[in-house]
Amino acid sequence: MFALYEPTQEHQQELFVDAHRRWPKRPYCSDDLESGLRIRSLMQALKKPYIQANPPYLRVWSIYDVDRPYCDYEKGEFHRSAVLAWEDANLPPPSWASVNRENGHAHLVYGLSAPVLIDGMGARDAPIRLLCSIEAMFRALLQADQGFSGLITKNPTHPLWKTLRGPQLFYDLHELAESLPGLEKFRPKARRVEEVGLGRNVTLFDHLRHWAYRNIRNYKGGGLSGWNAWLSLCNTKALVRNGDFPRPMDGKEVWHVARSVAKWTYKHFDIEASDARFSKTQAYRGSLGGKASGVMRRASSEGQRADARIMAAAGMTQLAIAQELGVTDRTVRNWLHGAD
């Protein structure tokens, strides 16, 4: 059985190996969350009890807020400490756990050996969706706070908290996935995804790209002022959708998603080909009296074709795209290579 242990000073320093890559250079930090956050250098922030662990748009540490107390005598409920929630849920031990000495509430933190870029043009859809599903299932099994954004965590080096170390500092994403039977139930789909945590990024991306396919024609090629107006409209649409989330994302995160979708659709979405297929379909439908045909099926799948292209541009494999769209791997390959 694995166990957590109190780290030595050397073990604490291990948390900050490659700090320039794994921690923000100027993180948010605070002495008291109710008094607000301040931006400071990493060295200054490490003196505060609360600190931002993940750099902007990068997930290095997967953080869970478990607030169950040791016990609640009035309700007749008795629990093990929150710091052992991972053991009760049969999950791998966290990289570290920072525990409130007064009430036993804890932040359980898992380090990722290959950090996941979660926003921007370089972000790949497949690892984002895998991380999203892992975090959703971890939250459920740990009974962690669903509304916790993960921006700020208990500083593991601060004496206000009792910090315990796990036997493994970093996990491969697929290693975590293998520890979760039934993970597919938590994998985000284009129209069904948890709108908390990283799921917001996936939801916003899916919502915005479908809207963009239908609206790009008025802006591409210089119409209605072209690129600048299109980018502004995409950002506005993304901000409106972001406002529907129980915990909206930061405006800069929304901007990165909006710019990614706007840029791809403006450069790659083929309006003329889409219009030609639609016209041909309408004519063929009339001649056949509504009977099915290969041309009609091809036109009706144009939305899926566009989905496949943008997913491929985001880094998803053909197999992952096929599973997401409910088609065969061969169909996706034909779409991506322009075959009928």
N, C-alpha and C positions, 0 to 999 in steps of 0.2 A: 504494500500500500504506500502510495506517495504521501509525503507530508511537507508542509510549509515550514520554514525555519526563519529565525531572525538573522538577517544578513550581517556579515562583517563589513567594515568600512570598504574593504577591497571589493566585496560583492556589490555594494551600493554603487561604487564607481563604474562597475560593469554596465549599469543602466545607461551611462553616458559615453560609452565607446561609440565612436563615429557620431558624436553629438551634432556635428554640423549637418549630417544627413538625416538623423533620426529625431531631432528636436528642433523646434522653431528657434531661429536666431534671436528673435525679439518676441517672446511669447506674452500672451495675456497672463496676468497674475493678480493676486489679491491677498490682503490680510483678512478680509471679511467680505464675503460675496454680496451681502446686503449693501455694502458701501460702494460697490461697483468694481470694474476691472481696469487695470492699467497695463500699458505696454512697457516692458523693460527689457534690458539685455538678459540673456540666459543666466549669467552669473548672478545678477541682481534678483531675478525671478526665483532662483533656487533658494532664496532666503525667505520666501513667502509660503504659507501653508497651502495655497491653491495656485495651480499652474496649468497652462495649456501644454498638453503633451504632444499633440500631432501638429506637424507643419501644415500651412495652408494647402488644401486640396490633396493632401497625402494622408493615407491611413497607415501608420506604423504601429500604433498601439490600439487594440480593440478594448474598449473600456465599458464596464457594466456597474451600475449603481444598485447595490443590494441593501435595502433599508429594513430588513426584518430584524427585530430586536432579539435579544437573548430569550426573553419570555414576556408574556403578557398575563400577569396573574389575574387581572380583573376579568379577562375573557376566558380564562382557563386554558390558554394556549401556551405550549412550551415548544421552543425551537432551539435548534443548535445555532451557534453563532453564524452570522452572515458570511464570515470568512470561510466557512465550510460548505457554502451553498454548492460549489462545484462538485464536492465529493458526494453530496446528497443527490445531485443530478447525474452522477456517473459521467462527468466531463473531465478532460485533462486538467491538471492543476494550473492555476494562473502563473504568469511570469512573476507577478508580485501582487500583493493585496495590501492596501492601506486601510487601517481600521480606526474608527473613532473610538477612543478609549472610554468615553462616557456611555455611549449607547450601543456600541457594537456594530453600527452601520459600516459598510465597507465598499470600497471600489476594488473590483477584481479586474486585472489588466492582463491581456494576452499580447505579447510582442509578435510581429509578423516578420519572418526572415526576409521576405521579398515585399516591401511596402507597396501598397496599391494606390496608384494615382486615381483619384475619384472625380476629378473635374478637368476640363480643358481639352484641347485638340488631341493631346497625346493619350488621353484616358481610353482604356480598352473596355468594351462592354462586358466581355465574358468574366474577367476577374471581379469587376464591380458587382455583377449579379451574384456571383458565388459568395463574395464577402457579405453582400446584403442578406442572402439566405442564411449564412452561418450566424450572423449577428442576430437575426430575427429568432432563430431557434435557440441560441444561447440565452437571449433575454427571456424567452418563454420558460426554458428549463431552470434558469437561475431565479425565476420570479423577480427579475430586475425591473427597475423603473422604465416603463415604456416611453416616457417622455424625456428621458435623459439624453441630451444632445451629444455628450462626450467631449465638448469643447474644453471644459475645465475639470481637472481631477485633483485628488488629494496628493500633494507633493510627497513622493515616497522617501525623500531625504529629510523631511521636516520632523522635528521631535514632537509636534502636536499629535501626530498619528503613530500608531504601532504598525510598522511595515514588516511584512513577512515575504520571503522569497520562495518561489517554486523551484523545482529541480531543473527546469528548462526555461531559458530566457526568451527564445524565439521559436515560433512554430511556422512550418510551411502551411499555406492556405489549404492545400489538399490534405495535409495531415490532420488539420482540424475537421475538415469535411468527413474524413473517414471515421471519425469518432462519433458521428451523428447519424445513426440509422433513421430513415424517414425524412432526410433533409429535403427531398423533392417537394414535400408538402409546403415548405417555406420558401421555395425558389420563386422570385418575383416574375410575374407574367406581364405582358403588355397592358392588360386591362384589370389586373388583380395583384396589387402589391401593398404591403404595409406602408402607410404614409408617415412613418417615424424613422429616425435614424437614417441610415444610408438609403433606405427605400424611397426617400423623398427624391433623391437624385435620379433614380431609375424612373419613378413615376413622372417627374417633370420632363425628362428626356423623351419618354414615349409619347406623352401628351403633346409636347411641342412639335415633334417631328411629324406626327399625323396632321396636325393643324397646318404646318408649313407646306406639306405636299399640295394642299388644297388652295393655298393663298399666294404662292410664289409667283404665279403667272403675271400678276399686276405690277411686279417690281423688277423681275429679271430683264436684262437688256436695256435698262435705263428708264423703264416705265415708273411713274410716280416717284421720280428722283433716284431710283435705283438702289444701290447697295446700302447707303447710309440710312435711308428711310426703312429699308427692309430689316436691317440690324436693329434699329430702334424699335420697330414694331414687334419683332421677335422677343426682345428684352421686355417690352411692356406686357406682352401676352404671358411670358414666363413669370413675371412679377405678380400678375393677377392670379395665376394658378398657384403660385407659392403661398399666396395669402389664404388659400383654402386648407393648408396643412394645419394640423393641431399645433405643431411647433414649426413655424416657417424657417426656411434656411436664410443664411446671411445673404445680403444683396450681392456681394461679390461672387458667391457660389452660384447664384442664379444667373449672373452675367456670363460666367464661363459656359454654362449649359446652353444659354441662349445663343451665344456667339458660335459655339460648335455647330448647332443645328442650322443657324442662319448661313454660315459659311458653306457647309456641305450642300444645302439645297440650292443656294445661289450659283455654285460652281458646277454642280453635277446633275441636278434634276432636269430631265429632258422633257420640256413642255410640248414641243412639236411632235415628238414621238408619241407622247401620251394622247395628244389631241387626235393624231392620225389613227391611232388604234381605236379610240372611242368612236370616231366617225365611221370607220370601217365596220365596227361592231354594230352600230345603229343600222347601217345599210344592210348588213347581213341578217340582222334580226328581223328586219322587215321582209326580206326575201324568203326567209324560212318560217315566217309566222311565229317566231319566238322559240324555234327549236334550238337545242344546244348545238354548238359547233366549237371546233378548236379555236377559231378566231375569237369567238365570244368569250371563251374561257380565258384566253390570253389577255384580253382587254380587262376582264373583270379582276384579273390577278395583278393589275398594274400597281395597286397599292402595296401588295405583298412583294412585288419585284423591287419597288423603291425601298421598302423595309429591309429587304435582304441586302441591298447595296449599302445602305447606311450602316447596317449592323456589321457588314464585312469591313467597311471603312473604320469602324470603331474597334476592330480587332477580333470579332467573334469568328469561330470556326464554322465551316459549312455545316457540320453536324449540329452544332449548337443553334445555328440559324434555323435549320430544318425543324428541330424540336420546338423552337419558339413559335414558328409560323404554322406548324402542323402539316408540313409537306415532307416529301422524301429528300434525302441528301442529293440525289441526282437532279431533282427539280431545281434545287438551290444552285447547283453547279451550272445548270443550263442558264438560269437567270443571270448569274454573275458573269458568264462568258457570252451573253447575247444570243444564245440559241433559243429556238422556239420550243 
